[in-house]
């Protein structure tokens, strides 16, 4: 199932606060892409991202998104996951 994942920064988060986690985030996204989970990734030109995952179900997409370094560092809030039709 293709799932649209919207990752938004938490209120009060700044690009400077996110900076220490960006390398780890990029590494994890590359791993997801190599494994076939991450199909596409878009940046709105400011903090946050729109990702498209290929997963079994919505709970799997949420779990993967919430395991990313920026989420674990409390820089990105709970991911919004929707089935992509």
C-alpha positions in Angstrom: 0.0 0.0 0.0 1.3 3.5 -0.8 1.0 5.9 2.1 1.5 9.6 2.1 3.4 10.7 5.3 3.4 14.3 6.3 6.1 15.3 8.8 5.7 18.7 10.4 8.0 20.4 12.9 6.8 20.8 16.4 5.9 24.4 17.5 9.0 26.3 18.5 11.4 24.1 16.6 14.0 25.9 14.5 16.3 24.8 11.7 19.2 25.3 14.1 17.7 22.9 16.6 17.2 20.3 13.8 20.7 20.7 12.4 22.4 18.1 14.7 20.0 15.4 13.6 19.9 16.0 9.8 22.8 13.7 8.9 21.2 10.8 10.8 17.8 11.6 9.3 19.3 11.5 5.8 21.1 8.2 6.5 17.8 6.6 7.7 15.9 7.9 4.7 18.6 6.4 2.3 18.2 3.1 4.1 14.4 3.2 3.7 14.8 4.1 0.0 17.3 1.2 -0.5 14.9 -1.2 1.1 12.0 -0.1 -1.1 10.0 1.4 1.7 10.6 5.1 0.8 9.4 5.7 -2.8 9.6 9.5 -2.8 10.5 12.4 -0.6 9.7 16.1 -0.9 10.7 19.1 1.0 8.4 22.1 1.2 11.4 24.4 1.3 11.2 24.8 5.0 11.5 22.4 7.9 9.3 19.3 7.4 8.8 16.7 4.7 6.3 14.8 2.6 7.2 11.2 2.2 5.6 8.3 0.2 6.1 4.9 1.7 5.3 1.5 0.3 4.2 -0.6 3.3 1.7 -3.2 4.5 -0.6 -0.8 6.4 -1.0 2.6 8.0 0.3 1.4 11.4 3.5 0.3 9.8 3.9 3.7 8.1 3.4 5.5 11.3 5.9 3.3 13.2 8.6 3.8 10.6 8.0 7.6 10.5 8.1 7.9 14.2 11.3 5.9 14.4 13.1 8.6 12.4 15.8 10.6 14.2 14.0 14.0 14.0 10.9 12.5 15.6 13.0 10.8 18.3 14.7 14.1 19.0 11.3 15.8 19.5 11.9 18.0 16.5 9.1 16.6 14.3 5.6 15.9 15.7 3.5 12.7 15.2 3.5 11.9 11.5 0.2 12.2 9.6 -0.2 9.1 7.5 -2.9 8.6 4.9 -3.4 5.9 2.3 -2.5 7.2 -1.1 -5.1 6.4 -3.7 
